[in-house]
């Protein structure tokens, strides 16, 4: 029978606190993995790490390796593809680092766990603002534009896109039932994207577009 020690209680408490700090930030932004989820991940990783020593295995790192594998499955569950946009990558990364923080606590590396938590919070809160500010000057987007084969042409489309000042690269072209679908990778600022979206919505030959 394994007895819980005073050190174990401290480790679980520290893991709870650090997971709560990360979870509050994610909860504030209404992300899929929020307050309770990140607490359970950090505490769970801590408990598994403690058990890796208590079990008495000659290779305690095997449990640590399996923690990383399991967290990979959880992280994959919060990544979503909505049309041309992929979301949830930051939340998945937060889950991954939360497990690392929990493992650090389990090994007794409190300063490392606390330092990484502070660093992650800086990345999530401060650098997010810097990223938004940068996006006003340049942002990469992927467009799916469709039009009738006899109503419009790729040459005309690209000629008008050049007038908006947008940099673009044609990724692929599909044709089905007299409909042409073109996929572009574009780089521009918010004002240029607004001009492009207005043009696409007001042009009769354009059937639909998706970002």
PEJO-V501527 format. One record per residue. PSI is psi in whole degrees, 0 to 359 (none if undefined). NEAR is the number of other C-alpha atoms within 8 Angstrom. Layout:
<<PSI NEAR> <PSI NEAR>>
This chain:
<<134 2> <129 4> <143 4> <134 6> <168 6> <322 6> <322 6> <319 9> <319 9> <315 8> <315 12> <321 11> <317 8> <318 10> <319 15> <313 12> <314 9> <320 13> <324 17> <322 12> <315 9> <319 15> <324 15> <319 10> <316 12> <323 13> <321 11> <326 7> <8 6> <46 7> <157 9> <318 6> <104 13> <220 13> <300 13> <321 9> <312 9> <329 15> <313 15> <325 10> <313 13> <316 18> <317 13> <315 9> <324 14> <314 17> <315 10> <322 13> <320 13> <316 11> <330 8> <333 14> <324 9> <329 7> <331 6> <19 7> <149 7> <343 4> <77 5> <343 10> <346 7> <320 8> <319 10> <318 12> <323 8> <332 8> <314 11> <319 10> <314 8> <321 8> <328 11> <320 9> <319 8> <315 10> <322 13> <334 8> <346 7> <5 12> <125 11> <146 8> <114 8> <100 7> <239 7> <1 10> <136 8> <126 10> <161 9> <0 9> <319 9> <319 7> <319 13> <320 13> <324 9> <320 10> <316 14> <314 12> <331 8> <321 13> <321 14> <322 10> <316 15> <319 17> <321 14> <318 13> <317 14> <326 14> <354 9> <10 7> <71 9> <316 9> <321 6> <314 8> <316 12> <318 10> <318 8> <322 9> <315 12> <317 8> <317 8> <319 10> <322 11> <316 9> <315 9> <325 9> <307 9> <314 9> <337 9> <322 9> <320 8> <323 8> <317 8> <321 8> <319 8> <324 9> <336 10> <339 9> <326 9> <131 10> <139 11> <129 8> <160 8> <126 11> <142 12> <112 12> <130 12> <146 12> <161 14> <140 12> <326 9> <353 6> <338 7> <176 11> <158 9> <321 7> <316 6> <320 8> <311 9> <328 8> <318 8> <329 8> <324 10> <328 9> <334 7> <348 9> <8 8> <136 12> <133 8> <157 8> <127 7> <119 9> <315 8> <162 7> <135 9> <149 7> <129 8> <127 6> <51 4> <21 8> <132 10> <131 12> <124 11> <135 13> <128 12> <147 12> <121 12> <151 12> <122 11> <177 13> <176 11> <322 11> <318 6> <322 11> <323 10> <320 8> <318 9> <314 10> <320 8> <317 8> <314 8> <324 10> <329 9> <351 6> <118 7> <327 6> <341 8> <120 13> <313 9> <161 9> <152 10> <139 8> <none 9>>
